């Protein structure tokens, strides 16, 4: 038996001892009836590869009874063994190594030794072998003949193609051998051929195409002087053979050289050489002192870059000459590209256009221009004949002077208005001594509300009146619903819910949506001054009144205008819908490591969620009071920004804390959308934490997330929420775990056969 039961461990184990077996067995001494032959020959050997009785791999060696050859069966791999003797191969070297390795015993003739043989199969040996001829079915024979015929045709076709290829190669070799000596052109007539085409002609691996010289032509359909380097001068005899065999063109003889392009190129080279001399001359003239006031105004920026502008102008003229016949180096010219280039050139300022005003006259800014002499201007005029000319006596643009004078008057007026408003509302400008609804001031019964956007714009104007537009009106209508009513209750305002206390941008046909700026509270004395300085479209006021005779009396808060119940309910529904419909929002994934329990008390940041609305209750403080600045354990929403110097009484009681989510160790931020599936989120987590999706256990607020096809919106994943990730750890010893799992399982390796004994 290869597998035995170990009483000490209670498990089956594999014996790795060598077992010898012969190729034939004579069973006659062991049978009662002696008549007949009882010699058996080895016909199959089953090998078990593996160190455990509960795992491993089986390989079978089977002998063909007709031919006597051995075959090795390893799953789908079937291999015919060399010779007609059994060869167990390297399967014997894969047993578990031990400290005292047992040496393989010597095997006699006709015997084998194995430490992995699991089962031996012997077949009764017969004197006469069955030589039955198998008749192949007619349809199968026809398929084989048809396949053989196609294969023979393919072989003939391949041989013919090879012969033709060899013949072409020999012909090409003879052609190259013949023409290579005649290619150089001495004093005899010559032509120009593309160097690239000649290289491809010499390359036998690619078929030779017709000659194409269009890429070397200039705008006059002649040989461009700059393309000489990519052309090859060959003899007229070789050119005649090339064009007769391969065709193409155009043929470029000695007369194909373009004289016009050569003359233009020489002119440009002379101008560039002259430009260097003129550049030095102009610099010396600019350094010399001016005699009198006669001269011309030139922009300082143009003086710094006039040499570069002149070079670009020369290059543009050369390029336009090449494009004059609608071709660039032989290729068709794209009109759309030329239009785009012209637009870009128009946007760039030409020489001396930097001192042009918007009305086409001389700019009033004297710091941007310089007076140059007549001689220097004449030099510059040679390169820029179309540049605007402004003599020294030229007056500045009259329209620009009027606008400048009006601008100075407006700046003075803005400064005066800003100074008056700053003096009238000093605390509002400096954000000092601001009221707070959560701790109502005792010395007033009314507070007013304005948009924080108005306040920011007004402060910006007061700080920089010359750079900002004066604020003339207060747009409180943006804070109201389409019916002109409020959508916020006093409790929601005292909670400082950032999503509810924000100014609103009105949607078409519906209630407003939250914007980015908060509301601001105004003292009654400040409101009186605001009504004098600004135009107020809607007054929003909150009044505190005492009700009843109790001591202390019960307090009620009344808003003006009144609350609009329909829009209030619609706003709450819209908030919940917005929490389920988002794109590219941030969520946080926190990986929980082993032996670490996340508690709400020890890590309250992990339980923060913005899913609750403004109606949720605030977290109770130990002393029973409510803390409006720290309301994130239950609500998780951001608080309204308050002044650093708030109301004095309120300042003593409140500890300002940030409601911004603070990342902890083992946590990463991901960008997700509401229509994204849980499976897609798991793939993102896999890239962030290197945890496979099937090893991820995700939960949010104690709820397990296991539906991979569901979207994040339907699963309740909202922006700024925290998802806990618990990763399944891999098992170190898979073989041991396999043994433990299979100890109590019955042997089913030969299920369905009589070898199981049942």
Order of alpha helices (4+ residues) and beta strands (2+ residues): beta-beta-beta-beta-beta-beta-beta-beta-beta-beta-alpha-beta-alpha-beta-beta-alpha-beta-beta-alpha-beta-alpha-beta-beta-alpha-beta-alpha-alpha-alpha-beta-beta-alpha-beta-alpha-beta-beta-alpha-beta-beta-beta-alpha-beta-beta-alpha-beta-alpha-beta-beta-beta-alpha
